[in-house]
Amino acid sequence: MSVFWNSRTRGLLPYVPGEQPKDRAFIKLNTNENPYPPSPRAVEAMRRLLAGEDGRPAGESLRLYPDPVCAEFREAAARAYGVRPEQVFPANGSDEALAFAFGAFFEGAPSGGDGVQPLLFPDITYSFYPVYARLWGLPFRAVPLREDFSLCVGDYGIPASGAVIANPNAPTGRALPVDGEGGLSSLAAALLERGRVLIVDEAYAAFGAESAVPLIGRFPNLLTVHTLSKSASLAGLRAGFAIGSEELVEGLFRIRDSFNSYTMDRIALAGAAAAVADRAYYDAVNGKVIATRERTAAALAALGFRVLPSQANFLCIRPPEDSGLGGNALFLALRERGILARYFNLPRIRDYLRVSIGTDGDMDAFLAACAAILG
Ligand SMILES: *Cc1c(COP(=O)(O)O)cnc(C)c1O
């Protein structure tokens, strides 16, 4: 605490990101980064931007501000997702798109929260959601996942200022269908009737879940949020985007342009545009991640772990009952053996660990360490 902090700053509970160790000794399975390199076309686009071709000095293009409307990147993303560029909002990582969306679409409490309907999201989900809700002063309600950590859209039929669903969910890895009963479209329809927005965070959709983007045309209240950090191997670039109706995208630009009109720099715009266009490369890379996930899940189950079904690039696992190991004990034992996983000291998932899918070699080392720890 500092006397210079205002009451807003004092009241914040900031998000704590997973550890990024400086020494490279760890097998890093704690922040869901992709173990494979980004598209060579993306790297080449960024290199070309910096190289200063056509006889210009290196870095010359950085003298000028980037394109505030991010036309080239939005066109590339629109082509990749079958939408119009006006339906794409460019962001400095999808966290930024989420932060702006919380501020743009959900109702804050004028005085103490009375009379304002809460924003809804699951009790176990991406822990940035309550952080953004507090930042913007939005009353929220955590809707419990079912016993098996599945999400039931019927539980969201209560009065609300909107809802946010990660699909697949994190850190469980479970995914919802888009259509049919119990699908995301029924939730979008119920919220549309009440004039409320549904955000679907698709950070992990490329690892085996259905995307809700095809619903965008039918639901002007639906915003899907996408990141290049996980499935496009570009966590270090900070690039993401949201897709929704033009009115939602315009709302996001109103918030952005009340903060900072240049959230994506020239390098990120060039790399991100080339990355979203290189579907073939990423389908191959993420296909490998999925195959490794399935193999790892089967091996963990054989060791007696409970493994939640995952459509993401991580597994949520609980050590065998008879091992006497809790989530934190397993986390520490793995760390001692040079393997970093993610432990959440939160109700209901205290006994679990989230383990990102690395290369086959990474996962062999992880499985060997698990076997050794179980003895
Ligand atoms: C990693 C993650 C993000 C953040 O992505 P960035 O684009 O790196 O900001 C958003 N949502 C979920 C559910 C995530 O796991």
The ligand as a MOL file (V3000), in Angstrom:
LIG
                    3D

  0  0  0     0  0            999 V3000
M  V30 BEGIN CTAB
M  V30 COUNTS 15 15 0 0 0
M  V30 BEGIN ATOM
M  V30 1 C -3.9400 -17.2880 -22.3160 0
M  V30 2 C -5.3580 -16.8740 -22.2580 0
M  V30 3 C -5.7520 -15.6220 -22.7180 0
M  V30 4 C -4.7380 -14.5210 -22.9720 0
M  V30 5 O -4.1860 -14.4640 -24.1540 0
M  V30 6 P -3.2220 -13.2850 -24.5810 0
M  V30 7 O -3.6120 -13.1070 -25.9910 0
M  V30 8 O -1.8540 -13.8080 -24.3980 0
M  V30 9 O -3.5010 -12.0670 -23.7750 0
M  V30 10 C -7.0910 -15.3140 -22.7640 0
M  V30 11 N -8.0220 -16.1950 -22.3360 0
M  V30 12 C -7.6810 -17.3940 -21.8590 0
M  V30 13 C -8.7450 -18.3150 -21.3950 0
M  V30 14 C -6.3340 -17.7590 -21.7940 0
M  V30 15 O -5.9890 -18.9250 -21.2650 0
M  V30 END ATOM
M  V30 BEGIN BOND
M  V30 1 1 1 2
M  V30 2 1 2 3
M  V30 3 2 2 14
M  V30 4 1 3 4
M  V30 5 2 3 10
M  V30 6 1 4 5
M  V30 7 1 5 6
M  V30 8 2 6 7
M  V30 9 1 6 8
M  V30 10 1 6 9
M  V30 11 1 10 11
M  V30 12 2 11 12
M  V30 13 1 12 13
M  V30 14 1 12 14
M  V30 15 1 14 15
M  V30 END BOND
M  V30 END CTAB
M  END
